[in-house]
Amino acid sequence: MQIRDLPYPDPGEPDTRSGTRYLLWLGRGQLRGQLVTLAWGLLHFVSVMALPYGVGLAVQAVVDGSGARLAAAGGVLAVSAVLIALGDTMLHRTAVTNWITAAARTQQLLARRTAALGSALTRRVAAGEVVAVSTGDVEKIGWFVEGVSRFLAAAVTVVLVCVGLFVYEPHLGLLVAAGVPVLALGVLPLLPRATRLADVQREKAGRATELASDTVAGLRVLRGIGGEELFLTRYRTASQEVRCAAVRSARMWSLISGIQVLLPGLLMIGVVWYGIGLVGDGRIEVGELVTVYSAVMLLAYPLRHFEEIAMAWSFSRPSARRAARVLALERTAPAAGAAGSPAALPSGDLYDPACGLLAPAGALTAVVCGDPDAAGRLAERLGGHPADADGLPSVLLGGVALDDLTLDEARTAVLVQDKDPVLLSGSLTELLAVPASGAVAPEDALAAAECADVLAALAQASLDKDPMQAPITERGRSLSGGQRQRIALARSLVTDPGVLVLDEPTSAVDSHTEARIAEGVRALRAGRTTVVLTSSPLLLDRADRVVLLHEGGVAAVGTHRELLETEPRYRAVVTRETDEERLSAVPGVPAAAAPNAFDIEETA
């Protein structure tokens, strides 16, 4: 796998039973890359460890006055230098490829899971956690995946050096062979605590990220109510907690690093002290002592990869566990015994058995709900995107459960536009280039959404005065709230789905524009099923059918004018009457007799 081949056509089905199993799954998926990295790593490390032999041979040649052996030593050093350069270059290249490939595969899987779950994802996992997993965690996961092959190459090299030194000089080789396991395993008792500290740091960083994302998302509201300083103070506190946790974690890892330097130094002192005695007794040559000394000194290089893999494991294991938890989330599974997806998309009445809402086919149905959050959850359910596996029955379209459809089929059959639709950066032409039936032209959709003033503003901002090619910044920040809302509505109308669900589509526009939008949507969607969740009288008056939801169920059904006259609860939500105004319509009832709007019906 080469970086240029990313992204994967199919990233595969990950093993999400645990973080460790997910890391193993990633490693198996990159087995060829791991073996290539292992081979280049062995070439590089073995070439590095060949230097001591060349240095020892050269020293001994000088002592013996042998020019031929000195030349041979120079040849050994030259070949080692070339192989070191080649091995290091290719090792770095293949290791980074493994890193990026593992991170990219994880990001691709997360993106697919996010698209599949939609807004239900942030109901199950905090938004800050999702951001942390898709940014910092994927790098840590990639770090461990690419570090495994380099660690194996270093471990094999250390074993080969110990065996080689024992064969080359048994006395010193035995001392080195006894000391290397202590060097490699000496920090193991500290790793559990280092791992715990790293987990604490990551947990606090995730909370700080979540707090920061929530603050940024609501910054405009916070400024409006004067609460930004309060949230900034909270973020400062969370940031300081992350800093303190990072310092504690860094102290532990610095201690581990110090031990990794101290132990090889002690071994080197022992080798030199013992070796000088052997040279003095005439049992070994000076060149042999130099060779062993140089080998022990250079052993610190592959041994550093033992510390690195320990750090990579400590940081990647919780990251992989969090990634696996997100990837394990599933859309509500089809009902047991379902016959499978139908050959053609269903059509007909849209019915939610959980609350009793019925939207007849081909009609414009308005839904009034006093709780905006409940309206948002209803919109998700109508689109086949339940927020949680709460056991509620699936919404039916033409008698077919949306949960029994595939995700693509459900989104094709029912399109939901939520309260805060997102506009990606690009031109207006690109924004409206969405999968559509082709029956609605972009010009007609823009006209129905009353986008004439938006087009005029875009034309002024465009160099060629073409509003369709004018650039729109990310999330539509170059537009006002009302303009963004109307462009998003036009995009939904262009799609021309069988069922269109709009959640407060005109909350950011003035009443005159809202009235024209109501007429435009009604005319353009004639004969198509449309559900509008709103409390706007202008939209409600244009609906064929109005449904009032109260306490999770249908409380009343009729036209807007009928419900205004006959349903006090509907009138309370739509007209925003005060208690005094509502009670004035009930003769002889004092104000204290009706503490809330929904008691009026019983009093009357």
Solvent accessible surface area in square Angstrom, and as a share of the most:
residue,aa,sasa,rsa
1,M,78,0.35
2,Q,71,0.32
3,I,77,0.39
4,R,195,0.71
5,D,73,0.38
6,L,36,0.18
7,P,99,0.62
8,Y,29,0.11
9,P,125,0.79
10,D,98,0.51
11,P,1,0.01
12,G,32,0.30
13,E,134,0.60
14,P,18,0.12
15,D,26,0.14
16,T,35,0.20
17,R,173,0.63
18,S,44,0.29
19,G,4,0.04
20,T,57,0.33
21,R,105,0.38
22,Y,0,0.00
23,L,7,0.04
24,L,102,0.51
25,W,39,0.14
26,L,0,0.00
27,G,20,0.19
28,R,146,0.53
29,G,46,0.44
30,Q,11,0.05
31,L,107,0.53
32,R,167,0.61
33,G,21,0.20
34,Q,20,0.09
35,L,103,0.51
36,V,51,0.29
37,T,0,0.00
38,L,41,0.20
39,A,61,0.47
40,W,65,0.23
41,G,0,0.00
42,L,52,0.26
43,L,55,0.27
44,H,6,0.03
45,F,1,0.00
46,V,68,0.39
47,S,5,0.03
48,V,13,0.08
49,M,21,0.09
50,A,33,0.26
51,L,48,0.24
52,P,1,0.01
53,Y,106,0.40
54,G,0,0.00
55,V,55,0.32
56,G,1,0.01
57,L,38,0.19
58,A,20,0.16
59,V,46,0.27
60,Q,21,0.09
61,A,1,0.01
62,V,100,0.57
63,V,90,0.52
64,D,75,0.39
65,G,67,0.64
66,S,30,0.19
67,G,54,0.52
68,A,80,0.62
69,R,97,0.35
70,L,81,0.40
71,A,72,0.56
72,A,53,0.41
73,A,0,0.00
74,G,37,0.36
75,G,35,0.33
76,V,47,0.27
77,L,53,0.26
78,A,57,0.44
79,V,89,0.51
80,S,6,0.04
81,A,56,0.43
82,V,99,0.57
83,L,60,0.30
84,I,36,0.18
85,A,60,0.47
86,L,82,0.41
87,G,0,0.00
88,D,63,0.33
89,T,87,0.51
90,M,50,0.22
91,L,9,0.04
92,H,122,0.54
93,R,144,0.53
94,T,20,0.12
95,A,4,0.03
96,V,48,0.28
97,T,23,0.13
98,N,5,0.03
99,W,86,0.30
100,I,69,0.35
101,T,2,0.01
102,A,0,0.00
103,A,14,0.11
104,A,24,0.19
105,R,18,0.07
106,T,0,0.00
107,Q,84,0.37
108,Q,29,0.13
109,L,12,0.06
110,L,9,0.05
111,A,62,0.48
112,R,118,0.43
113,R,42,0.15
114,T,56,0.33
115,A,55,0.43
116,A,21,0.16
117,L,6,0.03
118,G,28,0.27
119,S,57,0.37
120,A,3,0.02
121,L,4,0.02
122,T,75,0.44
123,R,110,0.40
124,R,70,0.25
125,V,14,0.08
126,A,40,0.31
127,A,38,0.29
128,G,0,0.00
129,E,30,0.14
130,V,28,0.16
131,V,66,0.38
132,A,14,0.11
133,V,2,0.01
134,S,37,0.24
135,T,76,0.44
136,G,29,0.28
137,D,1,0.01
138,V,3,0.02
139,E,104,0.47
140,K,57,0.24
141,I,0,0.00
142,G,0,0.00
143,W,51,0.18
144,F,31,0.13
145,V,4,0.02
146,E,6,0.03
147,G,4,0.04
148,V,44,0.25
149,S,2,0.01
150,R,29,0.10
151,F,50,0.21
152,L,80,0.40
153,A,0,0.00
154,A,0,0.00
155,A,24,0.19
156,V,62,0.36
157,T,1,0.00
158,V,7,0.04
159,V,92,0.53
160,L,95,0.47
161,V,17,0.10
162,C,17,0.10
163,V,86,0.49
164,G,35,0.34
165,L,11,0.05
166,F,95,0.40
167,V,114,0.66
168,Y,78,0.30
169,E,10,0.05
170,P,66,0.41
171,H,73,0.33
172,L,0,0.00
173,G,0,0.00
174,L,111,0.55
175,L,62,0.31
176,V,0,0.00
177,A,36,0.28
178,A,66,0.51
179,G,14,0.14
180,V,8,0.05
181,P,66,0.41
182,V,88,0.50
183,L,8,0.04
184,A,15,0.12
185,L,102,0.51
186,G,30,0.29
187,V,4,0.02
188,L,88,0.44
189,P,106,0.67
190,L,44,0.22
191,L,27,0.13
192,P,73,0.46
193,R,119,0.43
194,A,0,0.00
195,T,14,0.08
196,R,138,0.50
197,L,21,0.10
198,A,3,0.02
199,D,36,0.19
200,V,58,0.33
201,Q,48,0.21
202,R,23,0.08
203,E,98,0.44
204,K,39,0.17
205,A,32,0.25
206,G,4,0.04
207,R,118,0.43
208,A,10,0.08
209,T,44,0.25
210,E,56,0.25
211,L,39,0.19
212,A,30,0.23
213,S,39,0.25
214,D,76,0.39
215,T,11,0.06
216,V,109,0.63
217,A,93,0.72
218,G,21,0.20
219,L,54,0.27
220,R,188,0.69
221,V,100,0.57
222,L,15,0.07
223,R,150,0.55
224,G,67,0.65
225,I,129,0.65
226,G,61,0.59
227,G,13,0.13
228,E,57,0.25
229,E,99,0.45
230,L,100,0.50
231,F,54,0.22
232,L,67,0.33
233,T,67,0.39
234,R,119,0.44
235,Y,82,0.31
236,R,127,0.46
237,T,76,0.44
238,A,17,0.13
239,S,42,0.27
240,Q,90,0.40
241,E,74,0.33
242,V,30,0.17
243,R,128,0.47
244,C,49,0.29
245,A,2,0.02
246,A,31,0.24
247,V,55,0.32
248,R,101,0.37
249,S,3,0.02
250,A,58,0.45
251,R,161,0.59
252,M,23,0.10
253,W,15,0.05
254,S,69,0.44
255,L,89,0.44
256,I,0,0.00
257,S,42,0.27
258,G,38,0.36
259,I,38,0.19
260,Q,16,0.07
261,V,114,0.65
262,L,100,0.50
263,L,35,0.18
264,P,8,0.05
265,G,28,0.27
266,L,97,0.48
267,L,19,0.09
268,M,39,0.17
269,I,118,0.60
270,G,25,0.24
271,V,0,0.00
272,V,46,0.26
273,W,194,0.68
274,Y,77,0.29
275,G,0,0.00
276,I,104,0.53
277,G,38,0.36
278,L,3,0.01
279,V,42,0.24
280,G,68,0.65
281,D,102,0.53
282,G,64,0.61
283,R,130,0.48
284,I,10,0.05
285,E,93,0.42
286,V,62,0.36
287,G,1,0.01
288,E,42,0.19
289,L,25,0.12
290,V,37,0.21
291,T,7,0.04
292,V,0,0.00
293,Y,78,0.30
294,S,11,0.07
295,A,4,0.03
296,V,2,0.01
297,M,87,0.39
298,L,42,0.21
299,L,1,0.01
300,A,30,0.23
301,Y,58,0.22
302,P,1,0.01
303,L,5,0.03
304,R,134,0.49
305,H,21,0.09
306,F,37,0.16
307,E,20,0.09
308,E,45,0.20
309,I,25,0.12
310,A,13,0.10
311,M,46,0.21
312,A,0,0.00
313,W,89,0.31
314,S,2,0.01
315,F,37,0.15
316,S,0,0.00
317,R,63,0.23
318,P,3,0.02
319,S,0,0.00
320,A,0,0.00
321,R,98,0.36
322,R,22,0.08
323,A,0,0.00
324,A,3,0.02
325,R,113,0.41
326,V,3,0.02
327,L,6,0.03
328,A,46,0.35
329,L,32,0.16
330,E,97,0.44
331,R,41,0.15
332,T,39,0.23
333,A,74,0.57
334,P,79,0.50
335,A,67,0.52
336,A,109,0.85
337,G,83,0.80
338,A,41,0.32
339,A,114,0.89
340,G,46,0.45
341,S,50,0.32
342,P,48,0.30
343,A,120,0.93
344,A,75,0.58
345,L,77,0.38
346,P,19,0.12
347,S,95,0.61
348,G,25,0.24
349,D,62,0.32
350,L,1,0.00
351,Y,78,0.30
352,D,1,0.01
353,P,48,0.30
354,A,40,0.31
355,C,19,0.12
356,G,32,0.31
357,L,1,0.01
358,L,61,0.30
359,A,0,0.00
360,P,36,0.23
361,A,53,0.41
362,G,31,0.30
363,A,19,0.14
364,L,20,0.10
365,T,0,0.00
366,A,1,0.01
367,V,1,0.01
368,V,0,0.00
369,C,28,0.17
370,G,47,0.46
371,D,64,0.33
372,P,86,0.54
373,D,97,0.50
374,A,29,0.22
375,A,9,0.07
376,G,16,0.16
377,R,105,0.38
378,L,12,0.06
379,A,2,0.02
380,E,22,0.10
381,R,31,0.11
382,L,1,0.00
383,G,0,0.00
384,G,2,0.02
385,H,31,0.14
386,P,17,0.10
387,A,16,0.12
388,D,60,0.31
389,A,81,0.63
390,D,83,0.43
391,G,76,0.73
392,L,88,0.44
393,P,66,0.41
394,S,21,0.13
395,V,4,0.02
396,L,55,0.27
397,L,2,0.01
398,G,40,0.38
399,G,61,0.59
400,V,45,0.26
401,A,20,0.15
402,L,0,0.00
403,D,19,0.10
404,D,30,0.15
405,L,5,0.03
406,T,69,0.40
407,L,38,0.19
408,D,110,0.57
409,E,41,0.18
410,A,0,0.00
411,R,87,0.32
412,T,79,0.46
413,A,5,0.04
414,V,2,0.01
415,L,48,0.24
416,V,37,0.21
417,Q,10,0.05
418,D,74,0.39
419,K,78,0.33
420,D,100,0.52
421,P,26,0.16
422,V,61,0.35
423,L,1,0.01
424,L,121,0.60
425,S,71,0.46
426,G,19,0.19
427,S,13,0.08
428,L,0,0.00
429,T,58,0.34
430,E,113,0.51
431,L,13,0.06
432,L,9,0.05
433,A,80,0.62
434,V,43,0.24
435,P,123,0.77
436,A,51,0.39
437,S,73,0.47
438,G,66,0.63
439,A,83,0.65
440,V,16,0.09
441,A,41,0.32
442,P,47,0.30
443,E,116,0.52
444,D,74,0.38
445,A,0,0.00
446,L,7,0.04
447,A,69,0.54
448,A,9,0.07
449,A,0,0.00
450,E,43,0.19
451,C,0,0.00
452,A,76,0.59
453,D,73,0.38
454,V,0,0.00
455,L,45,0.22
456,A,59,0.46
457,A,44,0.34
458,L,8,0.04
459,A,21,0.16
460,Q,148,0.66
461,A,72,0.56
462,S,7,0.05
463,L,185,0.92
464,D,96,0.50
465,K,132,0.56
466,D,50,0.26
467,P,30,0.19
468,M,47,0.21
469,Q,93,0.42
470,A,0,0.00
471,P,97,0.61
472,I,3,0.02
473,T,70,0.40
474,E,104,0.47
475,R,104,0.38
476,G,0,0.00
477,R,158,0.58
478,S,66,0.42
479,L,14,0.07
480,S,61,0.39
481,G,29,0.28
482,G,10,0.10
483,Q,31,0.14
484,R,59,0.22
485,Q,12,0.05
486,R,23,0.08
487,I,0,0.00
488,A,0,0.00
489,L,1,0.00
490,A,0,0.00
491,R,51,0.19
492,S,9,0.06
493,L,1,0.01
494,V,7,0.04
495,T,29,0.17
496,D,13,0.07
497,P,8,0.05
498,G,34,0.33
499,V,4,0.03
500,L,0,0.00
501,V,0,0.00
502,L,2,0.01
503,D,2,0.01
504,E,46,0.21
505,P,5,0.03
506,T,5,0.03
507,S,79,0.51
508,A,53,0.41
509,V,25,0.15
510,D,83,0.43
511,S,63,0.40
512,H,137,0.61
513,T,12,0.07
514,E,18,0.08
515,A,22,0.17
516,R,122,0.44
517,I,1,0.01
518,A,3,0.02
519,E,87,0.39
520,G,17,0.16
521,V,8,0.05
522,R,96,0.35
523,A,76,0.59
524,L,52,0.26
525,R,11,0.04
526,A,75,0.59
527,G,62,0.60
528,R,87,0.32
529,T,7,0.04
530,T,0,0.00
531,V,0,0.00
532,V,7,0.04
533,L,4,0.02
534,T,4,0.02
535,S,18,0.12
536,S,16,0.11
537,P,57,0.36
538,L,52,0.26
539,L,16,0.08
540,L,0,0.00
541,D,49,0.25
542,R,54,0.20
543,A,11,0.09
544,D,67,0.35
545,R,58,0.21
546,V,0,0.00
547,V,1,0.01
548,L,1,0.01
549,L,15,0.08
550,H,40,0.18
551,E,157,0.70
552,G,60,0.58
553,G,23,0.22
554,V,52,0.30
555,A,35,0.27
556,A,17,0.13
557,V,70,0.40
558,G,16,0.15
559,T,56,0.32
560,H,13,0.06
561,R,158,0.58
562,E,92,0.41
563,L,7,0.03
564,L,46,0.23
565,E,142,0.64
566,T,101,0.58
567,E,11,0.05
568,P,18,0.12
569,R,36,0.13
570,Y,0,0.00
571,R,56,0.20
572,A,11,0.08
573,V,27,0.16
574,V,2,0.01
575,T,62,0.36
576,R,152,0.55
577,E,41,0.18
578,T,72,0.42
579,D,61,0.32
580,E,121,0.54
581,E,97,0.43
582,R,30,0.11
583,L,15,0.08
584,S,91,0.59
585,A,69,0.54
586,V,18,0.10
587,P,123,0.78
588,G,84,0.80
589,V,31,0.18
590,P,91,0.57
591,A,63,0.49
592,A,97,0.75
593,A,48,0.37
594,A,5,0.04
595,P,105,0.66
596,N,69,0.35
597,A,16,0.13
598,F,69,0.29
599,D,45,0.23
600,I,7,0.04
601,E,70,0.31
602,E,151,0.68
603,T,59,0.34
604,A,93,0.72
